[in-house]
Amino acid sequence: MRQSCGRTGSCFDNAAAESFWSLLKEESGTRTWPDRATVRAEVFNFIETFYNRRRLRKHKTFGYLTPAETRKRRQHALAA
């Protein structure tokens, strides 16, 4: 994995990307994988099963919902 980088001296350039990479690194640890296909499958699984569906957005603006719940609520509000 490679961490993304913003401009020198600007910690907020890639805050969302940095937060994602930090969480992914924290969850994956320092493991090694047998091949690239295994890594791709595990990263996909992490994003689809945890990051988008179970992770709570820790902010009152989002109602402490998961990203999937936030998206569903927004789509319902737009349809009404």
mmCIF file of the N, C-alpha and C atoms, coordinates in Angstrom:
data_MODEL
# 
_entry.id   MODEL 
# 
loop_
_atom_site.group_PDB 
_atom_site.id 
_atom_site.type_symbol 
_atom_site.label_atom_id 
_atom_site.label_alt_id 
_atom_site.label_comp_id 
_atom_site.label_asym_id 
_atom_site.label_entity_id 
_atom_site.label_seq_id 
_atom_site.pdbx_PDB_ins_code 
_atom_site.Cartn_x 
_atom_site.Cartn_y 
_atom_site.Cartn_z 
_atom_site.occupancy 
_atom_site.B_iso_or_equiv 
_atom_site.pdbx_formal_charge 
_atom_site.auth_seq_id 
_atom_site.auth_comp_id 
_atom_site.auth_asym_id 
_atom_site.auth_atom_id 
_atom_site.pdbx_PDB_model_num 
ATOM 1   N N  . MET A 1 1  ? 0.832   -1.176  0.000  1.00 0.00 ? 1  MET A N  1 
ATOM 2   C CA . MET A 1 1  ? 0.000   0.000   0.000  1.00 0.00 ? 1  MET A CA 1 
ATOM 3   C C  . MET A 1 1  ? 0.874   1.236   0.000  1.00 0.00 ? 1  MET A C  1 
ATOM 4   N N  . ARG A 1 2  ? 0.376   2.283   -0.649 1.00 0.00 ? 2  ARG A N  1 
ATOM 5   C CA . ARG A 1 2  ? 1.064   3.566   -0.633 1.00 0.00 ? 2  ARG A CA 1 
ATOM 6   C C  . ARG A 1 2  ? 0.112   4.624   -0.125 1.00 0.00 ? 2  ARG A C  1 
ATOM 7   N N  . GLN A 1 3  ? 0.581   5.441   0.767  1.00 0.00 ? 3  GLN A N  1 
ATOM 8   C CA . GLN A 1 3  ? -0.242  6.512   1.311  1.00 0.00 ? 3  GLN A CA 1 
ATOM 9   C C  . GLN A 1 3  ? -0.254  7.672   0.335  1.00 0.00 ? 3  GLN A C  1 
ATOM 10  N N  . SER A 1 4  ? -1.414  8.321   0.211  1.00 0.00 ? 4  SER A N  1 
ATOM 11  C CA . SER A 1 4  ? -1.482  9.486   -0.665 1.00 0.00 ? 4  SER A CA 1 
ATOM 12  C C  . SER A 1 4  ? -0.859  10.683  0.030  1.00 0.00 ? 4  SER A C  1 
ATOM 13  N N  . CYS A 1 5  ? -0.444  11.657  -0.742 1.00 0.00 ? 5  CYS A N  1 
ATOM 14  C CA . CYS A 1 5  ? 0.217   12.826  -0.165 1.00 0.00 ? 5  CYS A CA 1 
ATOM 15  C C  . CYS A 1 5  ? -0.369  14.092  -0.762 1.00 0.00 ? 5  CYS A C  1 
ATOM 16  N N  . GLY A 1 6  ? -0.516  15.085  0.066  1.00 0.00 ? 6  GLY A N  1 
ATOM 17  C CA . GLY A 1 6  ? -0.985  16.390  -0.393 1.00 0.00 ? 6  GLY A CA 1 
ATOM 18  C C  . GLY A 1 6  ? 0.193   17.331  -0.526 1.00 0.00 ? 6  GLY A C  1 
ATOM 19  N N  . ARG A 1 7  ? -0.113  18.622  -0.641 1.00 0.00 ? 7  ARG A N  1 
ATOM 20  C CA . ARG A 1 7  ? 0.943   19.625  -0.728 1.00 0.00 ? 7  ARG A CA 1 
ATOM 21  C C  . ARG A 1 7  ? 1.702   19.688  0.583  1.00 0.00 ? 7  ARG A C  1 
ATOM 22  N N  . THR A 1 8  ? 2.925   20.085  0.513  1.00 0.00 ? 8  THR A N  1 
ATOM 23  C CA . THR A 1 8  ? 3.726   20.272  1.709  1.00 0.00 ? 8  THR A CA 1 
ATOM 24  C C  . THR A 1 8  ? 3.118   21.390  2.539  1.00 0.00 ? 8  THR A C  1 
ATOM 25  N N  . GLY A 1 9  ? 2.927   21.120  3.827  1.00 0.00 ? 9  GLY A N  1 
ATOM 26  C CA . GLY A 1 9  ? 2.422   22.134  4.732  1.00 0.00 ? 9  GLY A CA 1 
ATOM 27  C C  . GLY A 1 9  ? 0.918   22.246  4.801  1.00 0.00 ? 9  GLY A C  1 
ATOM 28  N N  . SER A 1 10 ? 0.188   21.426  4.065  1.00 0.00 ? 10 SER A N  1 
ATOM 29  C CA . SER A 1 10 ? -1.266  21.485  4.107  1.00 0.00 ? 10 SER A CA 1 
ATOM 30  C C  . SER A 1 10 ? -1.817  20.124  4.531  1.00 0.00 ? 10 SER A C  1 
ATOM 31  N N  . CYS A 1 11 ? -2.131  20.000  5.808  1.00 0.00 ? 11 CYS A N  1 
ATOM 32  C CA . CYS A 1 11 ? -2.587  18.702  6.321  1.00 0.00 ? 11 CYS A CA 1 
ATOM 33  C C  . CYS A 1 11 ? -4.021  18.384  5.920  1.00 0.00 ? 11 CYS A C  1 
ATOM 34  N N  . PHE A 1 12 ? -4.759  19.375  5.406  1.00 0.00 ? 12 PHE A N  1 
ATOM 35  C CA . PHE A 1 12 ? -6.162  19.141  5.076  1.00 0.00 ? 12 PHE A CA 1 
ATOM 36  C C  . PHE A 1 12 ? -6.395  18.842  3.595  1.00 0.00 ? 12 PHE A C  1 
ATOM 37  N N  . ASP A 1 13 ? -5.352  18.830  2.792  1.00 0.00 ? 13 ASP A N  1 
ATOM 38  C CA . ASP A 1 13 ? -5.499  18.581  1.358  1.00 0.00 ? 13 ASP A CA 1 
ATOM 39  C C  . ASP A 1 13 ? -6.245  17.288  1.069  1.00 0.00 ? 13 ASP A C  1 
ATOM 40  N N  . ASN A 1 14 ? -5.793  16.225  1.672  1.00 0.00 ? 14 ASN A N  1 
ATOM 41  C CA . ASN A 1 14 ? -6.360  14.906  1.386  1.00 0.00 ? 14 ASN A CA 1 
ATOM 42  C C  . ASN A 1 14 ? -6.882  14.255  2.658  1.00 0.00 ? 14 ASN A C  1 
ATOM 43  N N  . ALA A 1 15 ? -7.584  15.015  3.481  1.00 0.00 ? 15 ALA A N  1 
ATOM 44  C CA . ALA A 1 15 ? -8.011  14.511  4.784  1.00 0.00 ? 15 ALA A CA 1 
ATOM 45  C C  . ALA A 1 15 ? -8.853  13.240  4.657  1.00 0.00 ? 15 ALA A C  1 
ATOM 46  N N  . ALA A 1 16 ? -9.804  13.208  3.735  1.00 0.00 ? 16 ALA A N  1 
ATOM 47  C CA . ALA A 1 16 ? -10.654 12.020  3.586  1.00 0.00 ? 16 ALA A CA 1 
ATOM 48  C C  . ALA A 1 16 ? -9.833  10.820  3.113  1.00 0.00 ? 16 ALA A C  1 
ATOM 49  N N  . ALA A 1 17 ? -8.955  11.041  2.151  1.00 0.00 ? 17 ALA A N  1 
ATOM 50  C CA . ALA A 1 17 ? -8.116  9.950   1.650  1.00 0.00 ? 17 ALA A CA 1 
ATOM 51  C C  . ALA A 1 17 ? -7.168  9.467   2.733  1.00 0.00 ? 17 ALA A C  1 
ATOM 52  N N  . GLU A 1 18 ? -6.573  10.387  3.471  1.00 0.00 ? 18 GLU A N  1 
ATOM 53  C CA . GLU A 1 18 ? -5.644  10.006  4.533  1.00 0.00 ? 18 GLU A CA 1 
ATOM 54  C C  . GLU A 1 18 ? -6.365  9.220   5.624  1.00 0.00 ? 18 GLU A C  1 
ATOM 55  N N  . SER A 1 19 ? -7.588  9.612   5.937  1.00 0.00 ? 19 SER A N  1 
ATOM 56  C CA . SER A 1 19 ? -8.374  8.900   6.942  1.00 0.00 ? 19 SER A CA 1 
ATOM 57  C C  . SER A 1 19 ? -8.661  7.472   6.480  1.00 0.00 ? 19 SER A C  1 
ATOM 58  N N  . PHE A 1 20 ? -9.040  7.323   5.203  1.00 0.00 ? 20 PHE A N  1 
ATOM 59  C CA . PHE A 1 20 ? -9.299  5.989   4.652  1.00 0.00 ? 20 PHE A CA 1 
ATOM 60  C C  . PHE A 1 20 ? -8.061  5.116   4.711  1.00 0.00 ? 20 PHE A C  1 
ATOM 61  N N  . TRP A 1 21 ? -6.920  5.648   4.217  1.00 0.00 ? 21 TRP A N  1 
ATOM 62  C CA . TRP A 1 21 ? -5.688  4.862   4.200  1.00 0.00 ? 21 TRP A CA 1 
ATOM 63  C C  . TRP A 1 21 ? -5.259  4.486   5.612  1.00 0.00 ? 21 TRP A C  1 
ATOM 64  N N  . SER A 1 22 ? -5.433  5.398   6.548  1.00 0.00 ? 22 SER A N  1 
ATOM 65  C CA . SER A 1 22 ? -5.068  5.122   7.933  1.00 0.00 ? 22 SER A CA 1 
ATOM 66  C C  . SER A 1 22 ? -5.891  3.958   8.480  1.00 0.00 ? 22 SER A C  1 
ATOM 67  N N  . LEU A 1 23 ? -7.188  3.991   8.247  1.00 0.00 ? 23 LEU A N  1 
ATOM 68  C CA . LEU A 1 23 ? -8.057  2.929   8.735  1.00 0.00 ? 23 LEU A CA 1 
ATOM 69  C C  . LEU A 1 23 ? -7.744  1.608   8.048  1.00 0.00 ? 23 LEU A C  1 
ATOM 70  N N  . LEU A 1 24 ? -7.508  1.636   6.753  1.00 0.00 ? 24 LEU A N  1 
ATOM 71  C CA . LEU A 1 24 ? -7.174  0.409   6.025  1.00 0.00 ? 24 LEU A CA 1 
ATOM 72  C C  . LEU A 1 24 ? -5.877  -0.191  6.562  1.00 0.00 ? 24 LEU A C  1 
ATOM 73  N N  . LYS A 1 25 ? -4.869  0.641   6.780  1.00 0.00 ? 25 LYS A N  1 
ATOM 74  C CA . LYS A 1 25 ? -3.601  0.147   7.320  1.00 0.00 ? 25 LYS A CA 1 
ATOM 75  C C  . LYS A 1 25 ? -3.780  -0.414  8.723  1.00 0.00 ? 25 LYS A C  1 
ATOM 76  N N  . GLU A 1 26 ? -4.590  0.271   9.518  1.00 0.00 ? 26 GLU A N  1 
ATOM 77  C CA . GLU A 1 26 ? -4.836  -0.190  10.886 1.00 0.00 ? 26 GLU A CA 1 
ATOM 78  C C  . GLU A 1 26 ? -5.512  -1.553  10.880 1.00 0.00 ? 26 GLU A C  1 
ATOM 79  N N  . GLU A 1 27 ? -6.479  -1.738  10.008 1.00 0.00 ? 27 GLU A N  1 
ATOM 80  C CA . GLU A 1 27 ? -7.216  -2.997  9.937  1.00 0.00 ? 27 GLU A CA 1 
ATOM 81  C C  . GLU A 1 27 ? -6.384  -4.126  9.331  1.00 0.00 ? 27 GLU A C  1 
ATOM 82  N N  . SER A 1 28 ? -5.545  -3.822  8.360  1.00 0.00 ? 28 SER A N  1 
ATOM 83  C CA . SER A 1 28 ? -4.777  -4.883  7.696  1.00 0.00 ? 28 SER A CA 1 
ATOM 84  C C  . SER A 1 28 ? -3.505  -5.238  8.447  1.00 0.00 ? 28 SER A C  1 
ATOM 85  N N  . GLY A 1 29 ? -3.005  -4.333  9.257  1.00 0.00 ? 29 GLY A N  1 
ATOM 86  C CA . GLY A 1 29 ? -1.797  -4.622  10.018 1.00 0.00 ? 29 GLY A CA 1 
ATOM 87  C C  . GLY A 1 29 ? -0.569  -4.726  9.135  1.00 0.00 ? 29 GLY A C  1 
ATOM 88  N N  . THR A 1 30 ? 0.352   -5.571  9.525  1.00 0.00 ? 30 THR A N  1 
ATOM 89  C CA . THR A 1 30 ? 1.616   -5.709  8.789  1.00 0.00 ? 30 THR A CA 1 
ATOM 90  C C  . THR A 1 30 ? 1.701   -7.071  8.096  1.00 0.00 ? 30 THR A C  1 
ATOM 91  N N  . ARG A 1 31 ? 0.544   -7.594  7.712  1.00 0.00 ? 31 ARG A N  1 
ATOM 92  C CA . ARG A 1 31 ? 0.523   -8.900  7.043  1.00 0.00 ? 31 ARG A CA 1 
ATOM 93  C C  . ARG A 1 31 ? 1.162   -8.834  5.663  1.00 0.00 ? 31 ARG A C  1 
ATOM 94  N N  . THR A 1 32 ? 1.541   -9.975  5.177  1.00 0.00 ? 32 THR A N  1 
ATOM 95  C CA . THR A 1 32 ? 1.952   -10.101 3.780  1.00 0.00 ? 32 THR A CA 1 
ATOM 96  C C  . THR A 1 32 ? 0.981   -11.073 3.123  1.00 0.00 ? 32 THR A C  1 
ATOM 97  N N  . TRP A 1 33 ? 0.740   -10.870 1.843  1.00 0.00 ? 33 TRP A N  1 
ATOM 98  C CA . TRP A 1 33 ? -0.214  -11.693 1.119  1.00 0.00 ? 33 TRP A CA 1 
ATOM 99  C C  . TRP A 1 33 ? 0.526   -12.492 0.057  1.00 0.00 ? 33 TRP A C  1 
ATOM 100 N N  . PRO A 1 34 ? -0.028  -13.628 -0.328 1.00 0.00 ? 34 PRO A N  1 
ATOM 101 C CA . PRO A 1 34 ? 0.663   -14.476 -1.298 1.00 0.00 ? 34 PRO A CA 1 
ATOM 102 C C  . PRO A 1 34 ? 0.719   -13.889 -2.704 1.00 0.00 ? 34 PRO A C  1 
ATOM 103 N N  . ASP A 1 35 ? -0.298  -13.087 -3.068 1.00 0.00 ? 35 ASP A N  1 
ATOM 104 C CA . ASP A 1 35 ? -0.304  -12.523 -4.421 1.00 0.00 ? 35 ASP A CA 1 
ATOM 105 C C  . ASP A 1 35 ? -1.209  -11.292 -4.467 1.00 0.00 ? 35 ASP A C  1 
ATOM 106 N N  . ARG A 1 36 ? -1.142  -10.585 -5.582 1.00 0.00 ? 36 ARG A N  1 
ATOM 107 C CA . ARG A 1 36 ? -1.898  -9.350  -5.760 1.00 0.00 ? 36 ARG A CA 1 
ATOM 108 C C  . ARG A 1 36 ? -3.408  -9.598  -5.763 1.00 0.00 ? 36 ARG A C  1 
ATOM 109 N N  . ALA A 1 37 ? -3.847  -10.697 -6.325 1.00 0.00 ? 37 ALA A N  1 
ATOM 110 C CA . ALA A 1 37 ? -5.283  -11.005 -6.388 1.00 0.00 ? 37 ALA A CA 1 
ATOM 111 C C  . ALA A 1 37 ? -5.874  -11.147 -4.987 1.00 0.00 ? 37 ALA A C  1 
ATOM 112 N N  . THR A 1 38 ? -5.136  -11.739 -4.079 1.00 0.00 ? 38 THR A N  1 
ATOM 113 C CA . THR A 1 38 ? -5.605  -11.896 -2.697 1.00 0.00 ? 38 THR A CA 1 
ATOM 114 C C  . THR A 1 38 ? -5.733  -10.545 -2.024 1.00 0.00 ? 38 THR A C  1 
ATOM 115 N N  . VAL A 1 39 ? -4.765  -9.675  -2.234 1.00 0.00 ? 39 VAL A N  1 
ATOM 116 C CA . VAL A 1 39 ? -4.823  -8.335  -1.656 1.00 0.00 ? 39 VAL A CA 1 
ATOM 117 C C  . VAL A 1 39 ? -6.028  -7.576  -2.202 1.00 0.00 ? 39 VAL A C  1 
ATOM 118 N N  . ARG A 1 40 ? -6.217  -7.626  -3.507 1.00 0.00 ? 40 ARG A N  1 
ATOM 119 C CA . ARG A 1 40 ? -7.353  -6.922  -4.130 1.00 0.00 ? 40 ARG A CA 1 
ATOM 120 C C  . ARG A 1 40 ? -8.680  -7.417  -3.559 1.00 0.00 ? 40 ARG A C  1 
ATOM 121 N N  . ALA A 1 41 ? -8.804  -8.733  -3.397 1.00 0.00 ? 41 ALA A N  1 
ATOM 122 C CA . ALA A 1 41 ? -10.039 -9.308  -2.854 1.00 0.00 ? 41 ALA A CA 1 
ATOM 123 C C  . ALA A 1 41 ? -10.261 -8.859  -1.411 1.00 0.00 ? 41 ALA A C  1 
ATOM 124 N N  . GLU A 1 42 ? -9.201  -8.836  -0.615 1.00 0.00 ? 42 GLU A N  1 
ATOM 125 C CA . GLU A 1 42 ? -9.341  -8.431  0.784  1.00 0.00 ? 42 GLU A CA 1 
ATOM 126 C C  . GLU A 1 42 ? -9.637  -6.943  0.921  1.00 0.00 ? 42 GLU A C  1 
ATOM 127 N N  . VAL A 1 43 ? -9.032  -6.108  0.094  1.00 0.00 ? 43 VAL A N  1 
ATOM 128 C CA . VAL A 1 43 ? -9.319  -4.673  0.141  1.00 0.00 ? 43 VAL A CA 1 
ATOM 129 C C  . VAL A 1 43 ? -10.757 -4.427  -0.304 1.00 0.00 ? 43 VAL A C  1 
ATOM 130 N N  . PHE A 1 44 ? -11.198 -5.104  -1.359 1.00 0.00 ? 44 PHE A N  1 
ATOM 131 C CA . PHE A 1 44 ? -12.581 -4.975  -1.809 1.00 0.00 ? 44 PHE A CA 1 
ATOM 132 C C  . PHE A 1 44 ? -13.540 -5.393  -0.700 1.00 0.00 ? 44 PHE A C  1 
ATOM 133 N N  . ASN A 1 45 ? -13.239 -6.508  -0.058 1.00 0.00 ? 45 ASN A N  1 
ATOM 134 C CA . ASN A 1 45 ? -14.072 -6.994  1.035  1.00 0.00 ? 45 ASN A CA 1 
ATOM 135 C C  . ASN A 1 45 ? -14.114 -5.976  2.186  1.00 0.00 ? 45 ASN A C  1 
ATOM 136 N N  . PHE A 1 46 ? -12.978 -5.388  2.520  1.00 0.00 ? 46 PHE A N  1 
ATOM 137 C CA . PHE A 1 46 ? -12.921 -4.377  3.573  1.00 0.00 ? 46 PHE A CA 1 
ATOM 138 C C  . PHE A 1 46 ? -13.807 -3.181  3.228  1.00 0.00 ? 46 PHE A C  1 
ATOM 139 N N  . ILE A 1 47 ? -13.700 -2.706  2.000  1.00 0.00 ? 47 ILE A N  1 
ATOM 140 C CA . ILE A 1 47 ? -14.472 -1.530  1.589  1.00 0.00 ? 47 ILE A CA 1 
ATOM 141 C C  . ILE A 1 47 ? -15.968 -1.846  1.566  1.00 0.00 ? 47 ILE A C  1 
ATOM 142 N N  . GLU A 1 48 ? -16.343 -2.946  0.959  1.00 0.00 ? 48 GLU A N  1 
ATOM 143 C CA . GLU A 1 48 ? -17.762 -3.262  0.791  1.00 0.00 ? 48 GLU A CA 1 
ATOM 144 C C  . GLU A 1 48 ? -18.445 -3.767  2.050  1.00 0.00 ? 48 GLU A C  1 
ATOM 145 N N  . THR A 1 49 ? -17.746 -4.514  2.890  1.00 0.00 ? 49 THR A N  1 
ATOM 146 C CA . THR A 1 49 ? -18.426 -5.066  4.064  1.00 0.00 ? 49 THR A CA 1 
ATOM 147 C C  . THR A 1 49 ? -18.243 -4.229  5.325  1.00 0.00 ? 49 THR A C  1 
ATOM 148 N N  . PHE A 1 50 ? -17.128 -3.555  5.465  1.00 0.00 ? 50 PHE A N  1 
ATOM 149 C CA . PHE A 1 50 ? -16.927 -2.763  6.674  1.00 0.00 ? 50 PHE A CA 1 
ATOM 150 C C  . PHE A 1 50 ? -17.040 -1.269  6.414  1.00 0.00 ? 50 PHE A C  1 
ATOM 151 N N  . TYR A 1 51 ? -16.207 -0.751  5.536  1.00 0.00 ? 51 TYR A N  1 
ATOM 152 C CA . TYR A 1 51 ? -16.091 0.701   5.369  1.00 0.00 ? 51 TYR A CA 1 
ATOM 153 C C  . TYR A 1 51 ? -17.405 1.344   4.935  1.00 0.00 ? 51 TYR A C  1 
ATOM 154 N N  . ASN A 1 52 ? -18.129 0.720   4.027  1.00 0.00 ? 52 ASN A N  1 
ATOM 155 C CA . ASN A 1 52 ? -19.378 1.308   3.545  1.00 0.00 ? 52 ASN A CA 1 
ATOM 156 C C  . ASN A 1 52 ? -20.622 0.857   4.304  1.00 0.00 ? 52 ASN A C  1 
ATOM 157 N N  . ARG A 1 53 ? -20.580 -0.276  4.984  1.00 0.00 ? 53 ARG A N  1 
ATOM 158 C CA . ARG A 1 53 ? -21.801 -0.819  5.573  1.00 0.00 ? 53 ARG A CA 1 
ATOM 159 C C  . ARG A 1 53 ? -21.841 -0.831  7.098  1.00 0.00 ? 53 ARG A C  1 
ATOM 160 N N  . ARG A 1 54 ? -20.705 -0.974  7.777  1.00 0.00 ? 54 ARG A N  1 
ATOM 161 C CA . ARG A 1 54 ? -20.742 -1.086  9.241  1.00 0.00 ? 54 ARG A CA 1 
ATOM 162 C C  . ARG A 1 54 ? -20.063 0.069   9.967  1.00 0.00 ? 54 ARG A C  1 
ATOM 163 N N  . ARG A 1 55 ? -19.135 0.737   9.312  1.00 0.00 ? 55 ARG A N  1 
ATOM 164 C CA . ARG A 1 55 ? -18.396 1.822   9.964  1.00 0.00 ? 55 ARG A CA 1 
ATOM 165 C C  . ARG A 1 55 ? -19.339 2.990   10.227 1.00 0.00 ? 55 ARG A C  1 
ATOM 166 N N  . LEU A 1 56 ? -19.318 3.494   11.444 1.00 0.00 ? 56 LEU A N  1 
ATOM 167 C CA . LEU A 1 56 ? -20.146 4.643   11.782 1.00 0.00 ? 56 LEU A CA 1 
ATOM 168 C C  . LEU A 1 56 ? -19.391 5.914   11.464 1.00 0.00 ? 56 LEU A C  1 
ATOM 169 N N  . ARG A 1 57 ? -20.112 6.873   10.916 1.00 0.00 ? 57 ARG A N  1 
ATOM 170 C CA . ARG A 1 57 ? -19.509 8.183   10.671 1.00 0.00 ? 57 ARG A CA 1 
ATOM 171 C C  . ARG A 1 57 ? -19.605 8.944   11.975 1.00 0.00 ? 57 ARG A C  1 
ATOM 172 N N  . LYS A 1 58 ? -18.481 9.187   12.580 1.00 0.00 ? 58 LYS A N  1 
ATOM 173 C CA . LYS A 1 58 ? -18.431 9.728   13.929 1.00 0.00 ? 58 LYS A CA 1 
ATOM 174 C C  . LYS A 1 58 ? -18.642 11.238  13.967 1.00 0.00 ? 58 LYS A C  1 
ATOM 175 N N  . HIS A 1 59 ? -19.787 11.660  13.477 1.00 0.00 ? 59 HIS A N  1 
ATOM 176 C CA . HIS A 1 59 ? -20.064 13.088  13.494 1.00 0.00 ? 59 HIS A CA 1 
ATOM 177 C C  . HIS A 1 59 ? -21.567 13.287  13.541 1.00 0.00 ? 59 HIS A C  1 
ATOM 178 N N  . LYS A 1 60 ? -21.994 14.259  14.333 1.00 0.00 ? 60 LYS A N  1 
ATOM 179 C CA . LYS A 1 60 ? -23.434 14.471  14.474 1.00 0.00 ? 60 LYS A CA 1 
ATOM 180 C C  . LYS A 1 60 ? -24.092 14.940  13.183 1.00 0.00 ? 60 LYS A C  1 
ATOM 181 N N  . THR A 1 61 ? -23.323 15.572  12.289 1.00 0.00 ? 61 THR A N  1 
ATOM 182 C CA . THR A 1 61 ? -23.880 15.998  11.000 1.00 0.00 ? 61 THR A CA 1 
ATOM 183 C C  . THR A 1 61 ? -24.444 14.807  10.234 1.00 0.00 ? 61 THR A C  1 
ATOM 184 N N  . PHE A 1 62 ? -23.792 13.662  10.350 1.00 0.00 ? 62 PHE A N  1 
ATOM 185 C CA . PHE A 1 62 ? -24.214 12.453  9.642  1.00 0.00 ? 62 PHE A CA 1 
ATOM 186 C C  . PHE A 1 62 ? -25.123 11.578  10.493 1.00 0.00 ? 62 PHE A C  1 
ATOM 187 N N  . GLY A 1 63 ? -25.475 12.040  11.683 1.00 0.00 ? 63 GLY A N  1 
ATOM 188 C CA . GLY A 1 63 ? -26.378 11.271  12.540 1.00 0.00 ? 63 GLY A CA 1 
ATOM 189 C C  . GLY A 1 63 ? -25.771 9.982   13.048 1.00 0.00 ? 63 GLY A C  1 
ATOM 190 N N  . TYR A 1 64 ? -24.441 9.892   13.035 1.00 0.00 ? 64 TYR A N  1 
ATOM 191 C CA . TYR A 1 64 ? -23.741 8.686   13.491 1.00 0.00 ? 64 TYR A CA 1 
ATOM 192 C C  . TYR A 1 64 ? -24.204 7.445   12.736 1.00 0.00 ? 64 TYR A C  1 
ATOM 193 N N  . LEU A 1 65 ? -24.467 7.601   11.455 1.00 0.00 ? 65 LEU A N  1 
ATOM 194 C CA . LEU A 1 65 ? -24.897 6.505   10.595 1.00 0.00 ? 65 LEU A CA 1 
ATOM 195 C C  . LEU A 1 65 ? -23.726 5.993   9.774  1.00 0.00 ? 65 LEU A C  1 
ATOM 196 N N  . THR A 1 66 ? -23.889 4.814   9.194  1.00 0.00 ? 66 THR A N  1 
ATOM 197 C CA . THR A 1 66 ? -22.880 4.309   8.268  1.00 0.00 ? 66 THR A CA 1 
ATOM 198 C C  . THR A 1 66 ? -23.012 5.069   6.954  1.00 0.00 ? 66 THR A C  1 
ATOM 199 N N  . PRO A 1 67 ? -21.992 5.060   6.100  1.00 0.00 ? 67 PRO A N  1 
ATOM 200 C CA . PRO A 1 67 ? -22.113 5.716   4.798  1.00 0.00 ? 67 PRO A CA 1 
ATOM 201 C C  . PRO A 1 67 ? -23.284 5.166   3.977  1.00 0.00 ? 67 PRO A C  1 
ATOM 202 N N  . ALA A 1 68 ? -23.512 3.853   4.030  1.00 0.00 ? 68 ALA A N  1 
ATOM 203 C CA . ALA A 1 68 ? -24.622 3.262   3.272  1.00 0.00 ? 68 ALA A CA 1 
ATOM 204 C C  . ALA A 1 68 ? -25.966 3.770   3.791  1.00 0.00 ? 68 ALA A C  1 
ATOM 205 N N  . GLU A 1 69 ? -26.105 3.888   5.116  1.00 0.00 ? 69 GLU A N  1 
ATOM 206 C CA . GLU A 1 69 ? -27.347 4.402   5.692  1.00 0.00 ? 69 GLU A CA 1 
ATOM 207 C C  . GLU A 1 69 ? -27.545 5.878   5.342  1.00 0.00 ? 69 GLU A C  1 
ATOM 208 N N  . THR A 1 70 ? -26.452 6.638   5.368  1.00 0.00 ? 70 THR A N  1 
ATOM 209 C CA . THR A 1 70 ? -26.523 8.054   5.014  1.00 0.00 ? 70 THR A CA 1 
ATOM 210 C C  . THR A 1 70 ? -26.984 8.212   3.570  1.00 0.00 ? 70 THR A C  1 
ATOM 211 N N  . ARG A 1 71 ? -26.415 7.423   2.654  1.00 0.00 ? 71 ARG A N  1 
ATOM 212 C CA . ARG A 1 71 ? -26.773 7.474   1.240  1.00 0.00 ? 71 ARG A CA 1 
ATOM 213 C C  . ARG A 1 71 ? -28.239 7.088   1.045  1.00 0.00 ? 71 ARG A C  1 
ATOM 214 N N  . LYS A 1 72 ? -28.671 6.031   1.735  1.00 0.00 ? 72 LYS A N  1 
ATOM 215 C CA . LYS A 1 72 ? -30.054 5.572   1.611  1.00 0.00 ? 72 LYS A CA 1 
ATOM 216 C C  . LYS A 1 72 ? -31.024 6.649   2.111  1.00 0.00 ? 72 LYS A C  1 
ATOM 217 N N  . ARG A 1 73 ? -30.705 7.273   3.245  1.00 0.00 ? 73 ARG A N  1 
ATOM 218 C CA . ARG A 1 73 ? -31.559 8.329   3.797  1.00 0.00 ? 73 ARG A CA 1 
ATOM 219 C C  . ARG A 1 73 ? -31.636 9.516   2.836  1.00 0.00 ? 73 ARG A C  1 
ATOM 220 N N  . ARG A 1 74 ? -30.507 9.865   2.241  1.00 0.00 ? 74 ARG A N  1 
ATOM 221 C CA . ARG A 1 74 ? -30.474 11.002  1.310  1.00 0.00 ? 74 ARG A CA 1 
ATOM 222 C C  . ARG A 1 74 ? -31.309 10.692  0.057  1.00 0.00 ? 74 ARG A C  1 
ATOM 223 N N  . GLN A 1 75 ? -31.169 9.488   -0.473 1.00 0.00 ? 75 GLN A N  1 
ATOM 224 C CA . GLN A 1 75 ? -31.935 9.103   -1.660 1.00 0.00 ? 75 GLN A CA 1 
ATOM 225 C C  . GLN A 1 75 ? -33.435 9.122   -1.356 1.00 0.00 ? 75 GLN A C  1 
ATOM 226 N N  . HIS A 1 76 ? -33.806 8.663   -0.166 1.00 0.00 ? 76 HIS A N  1 
ATOM 227 C CA . HIS A 1 76 ? -35.215 8.666   0.232  1.00 0.00 ? 76 HIS A CA 1 
ATOM 228 C C  . HIS A 1 76 ? -35.729 10.102  0.343  1.00 0.00 ? 76 HIS A C  1 
ATOM 229 N N  . ALA A 1 77 ? -34.918 10.988  0.910  1.00 0.00 ? 77 ALA A N  1 
ATOM 230 C CA . ALA A 1 77 ? -35.319 12.392  1.066  1.00 0.00 ? 77 ALA A CA 1 
ATOM 231 C C  . ALA A 1 77 ? -35.464 13.080  -0.297 1.00 0.00 ? 77 ALA A C  1 
ATOM 232 N N  . LEU A 1 78 ? -34.588 12.763  -1.234 1.00 0.00 ? 78 LEU A N  1 
ATOM 233 C CA . LEU A 1 78 ? -34.660 13.351  -2.564 1.00 0.00 ? 78 LEU A CA 1 
ATOM 234 C C  . LEU A 1 78 ? -35.874 12.851  -3.342 1.00 0.00 ? 78 LEU A C  1 
ATOM 235 N N  . ALA A 1 79 ? -36.263 11.607  -3.096 1.00 0.00 ? 79 ALA A N  1 
ATOM 236 C CA . ALA A 1 79 ? -37.398 11.010  -3.808 1.00 0.00 ? 79 ALA A CA 1 
ATOM 237 C C  . ALA A 1 79 ? -38.736 11.550  -3.294 1.00 0.00 ? 79 ALA A C  1 
ATOM 238 N N  . ALA A 1 80 ? -38.736 12.010  -2.064 1.00 0.00 ? 80 ALA A N  1 
ATOM 239 C CA . ALA A 1 80 ? -39.990 12.500  -1.454 1.00 0.00 ? 80 ALA A CA 1 
ATOM 240 C C  . ALA A 1 80 ? -40.375 13.878  -1.934 1.00 0.00 ? 80 ALA A C  1 
# 
